[in-house]
Amino acid sequence: NNTRARLDVQWPVYTAGRLNALVTSAQHEESATAKDADTTAADVRLDTARAFWNLAVAQESVKVVDESLARMTEHVRDARNQVEAGLVPPNEVLSAQAQEARQRMLSIQARMTRDVARADLARLIGVDTGTEIVVAAEFTPPLAPSSVDALVAEAQQHRPERQAIQERSAGAESRMRAAAAGRRPTIAVAGGVDYARPNPRIFPRIGEWRESWDAGVNVNWPLFDGGRTRYETAEASAGLRALQARLAELDSTI
């Protein structure tokens, strides 16, 4: 019976930058994923702010329409009094009633818009849909920079989705370098320990458990890989171009 156990250890000392490029790519992807979370949080904040102001505007719209409805109701009463006094023809009452009906329809629509805006805000802030929400807001215009370029520059600097695309672009460049490194040789230090019975490295062979060790330097240079390195590099390059196009599209949207 021949029984053998072996422990191998290999340490790459030169990989033409492949391992470092892969580590850098993974770090960029980790950072981009964190930016994705920031993007989601920013979107939720924006949606909440938009829902808040939609509800504020809807509440004010209800007040305005109710005031108009009250005025039209008084106008109908005045028209009836004038018809009874013989000052205006009866069609004036019908005209006033039509205008009152239109204001009543606008009032119903305004209340429906307010209820929808309230339900949307309740969903975003995490309360029950039927919760009564009354916003307190001052309708004062914000002070914005006079230069549009300043706003664009600020958005390009702080938008997390843009930062995520930039991180992924840097990661794609690292993956492209890692793929291109497949054409270069790699050097590794290797060693191992054998524990066997009999140990074929020891002569003469004896049916006893004996140990031996070896160490060496391995050089691997792929002279032909069927185009694998070329295609991996092309794939990484195409991914980089796609990310650059996404960045340009985002900049145009900003």
Protein Blocks (a to p, Z undefined) as FASTA:
>chain_A
ZZdddddddddfbgghmmmmmmmmmmmmmmmmmmmmmmmmmmmmmmmmmmmmmmmmmmmm
mmmmmmmmmmmmmmmmmmmmmmmnopacfklmmmmmmmmmmmmmmmmmmmmmmmmmmmmm
mmmnopafklccddddddddddddfblklmmmmmmmmmmklmmmmmmmmmmmmmmmmmmm
mmpccdddddddddddddfkbccdddbddddddddddddddfbgghmmmmmmmmmmmmmm
mmmmmmmmmmmmZZ
